[in-house]
């Protein structure tokens, strides 16, 4: 493209959309060009290639009679406020409260050491007593290892030799990707021979529908009603809140942005609070809060009338927590999320910006007395805690480890033998590394 054509195109863009939009477009194009030249945009796997495991069952594991289990929880290092880690760590606390020794086994194939993650754990989850280790330390010291994502399921299946393997499944993770190699790897994680623990009806339903698989255990969703609850306040509620996840497409960021722009046109007097990721380049005024601790988040939920809660896979924790605080969640209507949010107070709307914006506007336009009485009704409605899921998960891990396992149907592919060195010819075996 010639220089004159570039200048003319840029001028037309400025005239049509303004300087801000043109600058964003130019910056994006420059970033894409730099990425291509420096190979920044080259696709890469989210796990090491050697950790990808062929689908198939593991061999039978004998039962263990120990009273205090050693349990390794295999996960990626979390950032403060991670909802998936918060739910996983609730299951860890249930095991710790029964006297079992738990270790967070971090899988971080790009960054190496795990010590730098401990301050985040101790600050964001102060009740957690678990030790911290790396998957490179091996799994030989554990009675049970629990994967927490499709990637770590492959890691457990490929590296574990002695412990009984479990997989705590919070979403149907193949849906995170277009139908391709990563989709296939995520889908195969349910057939690696681990004991599959499904959180909620959506996961179990999709496992049956997509793979004709039944989870080994189905546990229910819960809500942290100790943190998220109604607060007495003399001030009337005002505005709405949106929990933004800019890079997680299944949380509907682009749909939410379009919706909130239309909502502002309908209700320009209602402030829009954004928590989570900080957004950029919006054409409407928003109040950005960034990452907010749970107690402060509950206060914000109590100050606002309604919320926009998007999900295209399993429902997030946010809608239940909003309801507990008397805030009305407006959600894009899909069968999957509905399976795990059984509430007559949630507002389900077709996933279109105009429909969602209109629903938000209808909720906030009620008079102050109606808003206050509705908030009290929402907050006082009984809702399940996490106690059932915690108890069922801990029971299942204890019983399975003590009973032992049998192979699931299918062909078992044993791990490859380590490479032999010259000492092997003398009857000695020197493994390349400890992957027990």
C-alpha positions as CSV (number, residue, x, y, z in Angstrom):
1,X,0.0,0.0,0.0
2,X,1.4,3.4,-1.0
3,X,2.1,6.2,1.5
4,X,-0.6,8.4,-0.1
5,X,-3.1,5.6,0.2
6,X,-2.2,5.1,3.9
7,X,-2.6,8.8,4.6
8,X,-5.9,9.0,2.7
9,X,-7.3,6.0,4.6
10,X,-6.2,7.4,7.9
11,X,-7.8,10.7,7.1
12,X,-11.1,9.0,6.2
13,X,-11.0,7.0,9.5
14,X,-10.4,10.2,11.5
15,X,-13.3,12.0,9.8
16,X,-15.6,9.0,10.3
17,X,-14.7,7.8,13.8
18,X,-12.6,10.5,15.4
19,X,-9.0,10.7,16.6
20,X,-9.3,8.2,19.5
21,X,-10.7,5.4,17.4
22,X,-8.1,6.0,14.6
23,X,-5.3,6.0,17.1
24,X,-6.4,2.7,18.6
25,X,-6.7,1.2,15.2
26,X,-3.2,2.4,14.2
27,X,-1.7,1.1,17.5
28,X,-3.4,-2.3,16.9
29,X,-2.1,-2.5,13.4
30,X,1.5,-1.6,14.5
31,X,1.3,-4.2,17.2
32,X,0.2,-6.9,14.8
33,X,3.0,-6.0,12.4
34,X,5.6,-6.1,15.1
35,X,4.2,-9.4,16.3
36,X,4.6,-10.9,12.9
37,X,8.1,-9.7,12.4
38,X,9.3,-10.8,15.9
39,X,7.2,-14.0,16.0
40,X,5.3,-12.8,19.0
41,X,2.1,-14.0,17.5
42,X,3.3,-17.5,16.8
43,X,0.9,-19.9,18.4
44,X,2.2,-22.0,21.3
45,X,0.9,-24.8,23.5
46,X,-0.1,-23.9,27.1
47,X,1.8,-27.0,28.4
48,X,5.0,-28.7,27.5
49,X,4.7,-31.0,24.6
50,X,6.2,-33.9,26.6
51,X,3.3,-33.5,29.1
52,X,0.6,-34.3,26.6
53,X,-0.7,-37.8,27.4
54,X,-2.5,-40.3,25.2
55,X,-6.1,-40.8,26.3
56,X,-6.6,-44.1,28.1
57,X,-7.0,-45.5,31.6
58,X,-4.3,-45.8,34.3
59,X,-3.6,-49.2,35.8
60,X,-5.2,-50.3,39.0
61,X,-4.0,-48.7,42.2
62,X,-4.1,-50.5,45.5
63,X,-5.8,-49.0,48.5
64,X,-3.9,-47.3,51.3
65,X,-4.7,-47.5,55.0
66,X,-3.1,-44.2,56.1
67,X,-5.2,-41.9,58.3
68,X,-3.5,-38.7,57.2
69,X,-3.5,-38.5,53.4
70,X,-0.8,-36.6,51.5
71,X,-2.7,-34.8,48.7
72,X,-1.1,-32.8,45.9
73,X,-3.3,-30.2,44.2
74,X,-1.9,-29.5,40.7
75,X,-2.7,-26.1,39.3
76,X,-1.3,-23.1,37.5
77,X,-0.1,-20.3,39.8
78,X,-3.1,-18.0,40.6
79,X,-3.5,-14.3,40.6
80,X,-5.4,-12.8,43.6
81,X,-9.1,-13.0,43.2
82,X,-9.1,-15.9,40.7
83,X,-12.6,-17.5,41.0
84,X,-11.5,-20.9,39.8
85,X,-8.7,-21.1,42.3
86,X,-10.9,-19.8,45.1
87,X,-13.4,-22.7,44.5
88,X,-10.5,-25.2,44.2
89,X,-9.0,-24.0,47.4
90,X,-12.3,-24.4,49.2
91,X,-12.0,-28.2,48.5
92,X,-8.4,-28.0,49.8
93,X,-9.5,-26.5,53.0
94,X,-12.1,-29.2,53.5
95,X,-9.3,-31.8,53.3
96,X,-7.1,-29.8,55.6
97,X,-9.9,-29.5,58.2
98,X,-10.0,-33.3,58.2
99,X,-6.3,-33.4,59.1
100,X,-4.9,-34.3,55.7
101,X,-1.6,-32.7,54.5
102,X,-2.1,-30.8,51.3
103,X,0.4,-29.3,48.9
104,X,-0.2,-26.9,46.0
105,X,1.8,-28.3,43.2
106,X,2.3,-25.5,40.7
107,X,2.7,-26.1,37.0
108,X,4.5,-23.2,35.4
109,X,6.2,-24.4,32.2
110,X,7.5,-21.0,31.2
111,X,8.5,-19.3,34.4
112,X,10.2,-22.0,36.4
113,X,10.5,-21.5,40.2
114,X,7.4,-21.3,42.4
115,X,8.7,-19.5,45.5
116,X,7.6,-16.1,44.1
117,X,4.0,-17.2,44.1
118,X,3.8,-17.9,47.8
119,X,3.2,-14.3,48.9
120,X,0.1,-14.2,46.6
121,X,-1.3,-17.4,48.1
122,X,-0.7,-16.3,51.7
123,X,-2.2,-12.8,51.1
124,X,-5.2,-13.8,49.0
125,X,-6.1,-17.0,50.7
126,X,-4.9,-16.6,54.3
127,X,-6.8,-19.6,55.6
128,X,-5.0,-22.0,53.4
129,X,-2.3,-24.1,55.2
130,X,-1.0,-26.0,52.2
131,X,2.6,-26.2,51.3
132,X,3.8,-25.1,47.9
133,X,5.9,-27.2,45.5
134,X,6.6,-27.6,41.8
135,X,5.5,-30.4,39.5
136,X,9.2,-30.8,38.8
137,X,9.6,-32.1,42.4
138,X,7.7,-35.2,41.3
139,X,4.5,-36.9,42.7
140,X,6.2,-39.8,44.5
141,X,5.4,-38.5,48.0
142,X,1.6,-38.2,47.6
143,X,-1.2,-40.6,48.1
144,X,-3.5,-38.6,45.8
145,X,-2.9,-35.9,43.2
146,X,-5.7,-33.7,42.0
147,X,-5.6,-32.0,38.6
148,X,-7.6,-28.8,38.2
149,X,-7.6,-28.0,34.4
150,X,-7.3,-29.9,31.2
151,X,-3.6,-29.0,31.0
152,X,-2.8,-30.3,34.5
153,X,-4.9,-33.4,33.9
154,X,-2.4,-34.2,31.1
155,X,0.5,-33.4,33.5
156,X,-0.9,-35.7,36.2
157,X,-1.5,-38.5,33.7
158,X,1.9,-38.2,32.1
159,X,4.1,-37.8,35.2
160,X,2.3,-39.6,38.0
161,X,3.3,-43.2,38.7
162,X,2.3,-44.0,42.2
163,X,-0.5,-41.7,43.5
164,X,-4.2,-42.1,42.7
165,X,-5.2,-39.4,40.2
166,X,-8.3,-37.1,40.4
167,X,-9.5,-34.3,38.2
168,X,-11.7,-31.5,39.7
169,X,-13.6,-30.2,36.7
170,X,-15.2,-26.7,37.0
171,X,-16.1,-26.1,33.3
172,X,-16.4,-28.0,30.1
173,X,-13.0,-26.7,28.9
174,X,-13.1,-27.8,25.3
175,X,-15.6,-25.0,24.8
176,X,-12.7,-22.5,25.6
177,X,-11.4,-23.1,22.1
178,X,-12.4,-23.3,18.4
179,X,-12.8,-26.8,17.2
180,X,-9.1,-27.8,16.7
181,X,-6.1,-29.3,18.4
182,X,-6.5,-27.5,21.7
183,X,-10.2,-28.5,21.8
184,X,-9.2,-32.1,21.2
185,X,-6.6,-32.0,23.9
186,X,-9.0,-30.5,26.4
187,X,-11.7,-33.0,25.5
188,X,-9.3,-36.0,25.9
189,X,-8.5,-34.9,29.5
190,X,-11.7,-36.6,30.6
191,X,-10.4,-40.0,29.3
192,X,-7.0,-40.1,30.9
193,X,-8.0,-42.6,33.6
194,X,-8.3,-40.0,36.4
195,X,-11.2,-40.0,38.8
196,X,-13.4,-37.2,37.4
197,X,-15.2,-34.9,39.9
198,X,-17.6,-32.6,38.0
199,X,-18.7,-29.3,39.6
200,X,-22.3,-28.7,38.7
201,X,-24.9,-30.0,36.2
202,X,-23.5,-28.2,33.1
203,X,-20.2,-30.0,33.3
204,X,-21.8,-33.4,33.8
205,X,-24.4,-32.7,31.0
206,X,-21.7,-31.8,28.5
207,X,-19.6,-34.8,29.4
208,X,-22.5,-37.0,28.7
209,X,-23.6,-35.2,25.5
210,X,-20.2,-34.6,23.9
211,X,-18.3,-37.7,25.1
212,X,-20.9,-40.2,26.4
213,X,-19.0,-40.1,29.7
214,X,-20.4,-40.2,33.3
215,X,-18.4,-38.3,35.9
216,X,-17.2,-40.4,38.9
217,X,-18.7,-37.8,41.2
218,X,-21.0,-34.8,40.7
219,X,-20.9,-32.1,43.3
220,X,-23.2,-29.0,43.5
221,X,-22.4,-25.3,43.2
222,X,-22.4,-23.2,46.4
223,X,-22.2,-19.6,47.4
224,X,-20.0,-17.9,50.0
225,X,-22.8,-16.4,52.0
226,X,-20.5,-15.5,54.9
227,X,-18.8,-12.9,52.7
228,X,-21.6,-11.9,50.3
229,X,-24.6,-10.8,52.2
230,X,-27.0,-7.9,52.7
231,X,-25.5,-4.8,54.5
232,X,-27.7,-2.3,56.2
233,X,-27.2,1.1,54.6
234,X,-29.1,4.4,54.8
235,X,-28.2,5.3,51.3
236,X,-30.3,4.1,48.4
237,X,-28.8,1.9,45.8
238,X,-27.6,3.5,42.6
239,X,-25.9,2.2,39.4
240,X,-24.8,-1.1,38.1
241,X,-21.7,-3.3,38.2
242,X,-19.9,-5.4,35.7
243,X,-17.0,-7.9,36.4
244,X,-14.8,-7.6,33.3
245,X,-12.6,-10.3,31.9
246,X,-11.2,-8.8,28.8
247,X,-9.2,-11.8,27.5
248,X,-11.6,-14.5,28.4
249,X,-14.1,-14.7,25.5
250,X,-16.4,-17.1,27.2
251,X,-17.2,-14.3,29.8
252,X,-18.6,-12.2,27.0
253,X,-16.5,-9.1,27.2
254,X,-17.4,-7.8,23.7
255,X,-21.1,-8.4,24.3
256,X,-20.9,-6.7,27.6
257,X,-19.2,-3.6,26.2
258,X,-21.9,-3.2,23.5
259,X,-24.6,-3.8,26.1
260,X,-23.3,-1.2,28.5
261,X,-22.9,1.4,25.8
262,X,-26.6,1.0,25.0
263,X,-27.5,1.0,28.6
264,X,-25.8,4.3,29.1
265,X,-27.9,5.8,26.4
266,X,-31.0,4.5,28.1
267,X,-30.0,5.5,31.7
268,X,-27.2,8.1,31.5
269,X,-27.8,9.0,35.2
270,X,-26.8,5.5,36.4
271,X,-23.1,5.0,37.1
272,X,-21.4,2.0,35.6
273,X,-18.9,0.3,38.0
274,X,-16.3,-2.0,36.5
275,X,-14.3,-4.5,38.6
276,X,-11.7,-7.1,37.5
277,X,-9.8,-6.1,34.4
278,X,-9.3,-2.4,33.7
279,X,-10.9,-1.5,30.4
280,X,-9.6,1.0,27.8
281,X,-11.1,2.9,24.9
282,X,-14.7,2.9,25.9
283,X,-16.9,5.7,24.7
284,X,-19.0,6.0,27.8
285,X,-18.0,7.1,31.4
286,X,-17.2,4.2,33.7
287,X,-15.9,4.0,37.3
288,X,-13.0,1.5,37.3
289,X,-12.1,-0.4,40.5
290,X,-9.7,-3.0,39.3
291,X,-9.2,-6.1,41.5
292,X,-11.3,-5.7,44.6
293,X,-11.0,-7.9,47.8
294,X,-14.2,-9.9,48.6
295,X,-15.4,-7.8,51.5
296,X,-15.0,-4.5,49.5
297,X,-16.7,-6.3,46.5
298,X,-19.7,-7.1,48.7
299,X,-19.9,-3.5,49.7
300,X,-20.0,-2.4,46.0
301,X,-22.7,-5.1,45.3
302,X,-24.7,-3.6,48.1
303,X,-24.4,-0.1,46.8
304,X,-25.6,-0.9,43.3
305,X,-28.9,-2.0,42.0
306,X,-28.1,-4.5,39.2
307,X,-25.3,-6.2,37.4
308,X,-24.3,-7.6,34.0
309,X,-23.0,-11.2,34.4
310,X,-22.0,-12.9,31.2
311,X,-21.0,-16.5,30.5
312,X,-21.1,-18.7,27.4
313,X,-20.0,-21.9,29.3
314,X,-20.5,-22.7,32.9
315,X,-22.0,-20.0,35.1
316,X,-19.4,-18.1,37.1
317,X,-19.5,-17.5,40.9
318,X,-20.5,-13.9,40.4
319,X,-24.3,-14.1,39.9
320,X,-24.8,-16.1,43.1
321,X,-22.7,-13.7,45.1
322,X,-24.6,-10.7,43.6
323,X,-27.9,-12.3,44.6
324,X,-26.7,-12.9,48.1
325,X,-25.9,-9.1,48.3
326,X,-29.4,-8.2,47.0
327,X,-28.1,-7.2,43.6
328,X,-30.1,-8.3,40.5
329,X,-27.9,-10.1,37.9
330,X,-28.9,-9.8,34.3
331,X,-27.4,-12.7,32.3
332,X,-27.3,-13.9,28.7
333,X,-29.7,-16.8,28.4
334,X,-28.1,-20.2,27.6
335,X,-29.1,-23.7,28.8
336,X,-25.7,-24.5,30.4
337,X,-25.4,-21.6,32.9
338,X,-29.1,-22.1,33.9
339,X,-28.3,-25.6,35.1
340,X,-26.2,-24.2,38.0
341,X,-28.0,-21.0,38.8
342,X,-31.5,-22.1,39.9
343,X,-32.9,-18.7,41.0
344,X,-36.2,-17.0,40.2
345,X,-34.5,-13.7,40.8
346,X,-31.9,-13.8,38.1
347,X,-32.9,-12.1,34.9
348,X,-32.2,-14.2,31.8
349,X,-32.2,-12.4,28.5
350,X,-31.3,-13.4,24.9
351,X,-27.6,-12.6,24.4
352,X,-28.1,-9.4,22.3
353,X,-26.9,-5.9,23.4
354,X,-30.3,-4.2,23.0
355,X,-32.2,-6.9,24.9
356,X,-29.6,-7.0,27.7
357,X,-29.5,-3.2,28.0
358,X,-33.3,-3.0,28.1
359,X,-33.4,-5.6,30.9
360,X,-30.8,-3.6,32.9
361,X,-32.8,-0.4,32.4
362,X,-36.0,-2.0,33.5
363,X,-34.4,-3.3,36.8
364,X,-32.8,0.1,37.7
365,X,-35.9,2.2,36.9
366,X,-37.9,0.9,39.8
367,X,-38.5,3.4,42.7
368,X,-36.2,3.4,45.7
369,X,-38.6,1.6,48.0
370,X,-39.2,-1.2,45.5
371,X,-35.4,-1.5,44.9
372,X,-34.8,-1.8,48.7
373,X,-37.5,-4.4,49.3
374,X,-36.4,-6.4,46.3
375,X,-32.8,-6.4,47.5
376,X,-33.9,-7.7,50.9
377,X,-36.0,-10.4,49.3
378,X,-33.1,-11.6,47.1
379,X,-30.6,-11.6,49.9
380,X,-32.8,-13.5,52.4
381,X,-33.8,-16.2,50.0
382,X,-32.1,-19.5,51.1
383,X,-29.2,-20.6,49.0
384,X,-26.7,-23.5,49.3
385,X,-23.3,-23.0,50.8
386,X,-20.1,-24.8,49.6
387,X,-20.4,-27.3,52.5
388,X,-22.0,-30.0,50.5
389,X,-19.5,-29.8,47.7
390,X,-16.6,-29.8,50.2
391,X,-17.9,-32.7,52.1
392,X,-18.6,-34.8,49.0
393,X,-15.2,-34.1,47.5
394,X,-13.3,-34.9,50.7
395,X,-15.3,-38.1,51.2
396,X,-14.7,-39.2,47.6
397,X,-11.0,-38.7,47.8
398,X,-10.7,-40.4,51.2
399,X,-12.8,-43.4,50.1
400,X,-11.1,-43.8,46.7
401,X,-7.6,-43.7,48.1
402,X,-8.4,-46.2,50.9
403,X,-10.3,-48.5,48.6
404,X,-8.0,-48.3,45.6
405,X,-9.0,-48.2,41.9
406,X,-9.5,-50.5,39.0
407,X,-8.6,-49.6,35.4
408,X,-11.4,-48.0,33.4
409,X,-12.3,-49.7,30.1
410,X,-9.9,-49.1,27.3
411,X,-6.4,-49.7,26.3
412,X,-3.6,-48.7,28.8
413,X,-0.5,-47.2,27.3
414,X,2.4,-47.5,29.8
415,X,4.9,-44.6,30.0
416,X,8.0,-45.0,27.9
417,X,11.0,-46.5,29.6
418,X,13.8,-44.0,30.4
419,X,16.7,-43.8,28.0
420,X,19.6,-46.2,28.9
421,X,23.1,-45.0,29.5
422,X,26.3,-47.1,29.5
423,X,25.8,-48.0,33.1
424,X,22.5,-49.8,32.2
425,X,24.6,-52.4,30.4
426,X,26.1,-53.3,33.7
427,X,22.6,-53.9,35.2
428,X,22.1,-50.3,36.6
429,X,19.4,-48.0,35.3
430,X,19.9,-44.2,35.4
431,X,16.6,-42.4,34.6
432,X,16.9,-39.1,32.9
433,X,14.9,-37.4,35.6
434,X,12.7,-38.2,38.5
435,X,9.1,-38.1,37.2
436,X,7.5,-40.2,40.0
